[in-house]
Amino acid sequence: MNHFNASRQPMHQRPNAAPGSAEARKLAEDLMDAMSALLGLIERETELVRAGKVREAMTLESKKQELSRNYVGAVSQLKANQTQLAKSAPELLSTLHRHHDAFRAMLQVNLTVLATAHAVSESVVRGVNAEIQKRNVPNTYTAAGRRAAPGPRHITPLAVSRSL
């Protein structure tokens, strides 16, 4: 496996040349390797976020970006040769489609976990802000016996550090 030389070749090297069986397998293996590596990292990130270890999950970001670039490169290479692959190795292409569907499903789980964590943290910050504002507003009533709405001078800004 000459991975070093393969990674140095330009991605658009042979998009019009019909890939042989060995080349088709190499393209498929590259994509499967990229998906497996990225999926492993995403599963780890999902576990960490679910466990509330957001700071630790954030340390995976640079590796996630690198693996995402590898994945996009492998997909681009495969797309450039899709017509030829469909002719020379249709079973390989259908297998890749099935694996890719499973990969997308796992990505959706990860995105759902991240969105939930974001919503929960936003809810916590809004709740803290509401409590702070309640304490700073004087308890007064209008002539009609309703609670008076606070004026802008009674609202205290809330500062939040985005770094964990």
Secondary structure by P-SEA (a helix, b strand, c coil): caaaaaaaccccccccccccaaaaaaaaaaaaaaaaaaaaaaaaaaaaaaacaaaaaaaaaaaaaaaaaaaaaaaaaaaaaaaaaaaccaaaaaaaaaaaaaaaaaaaaaaaaaaaaaaaaaaaaaaaaaaaaaaaccccccccccccccccccbbbbbbcccc
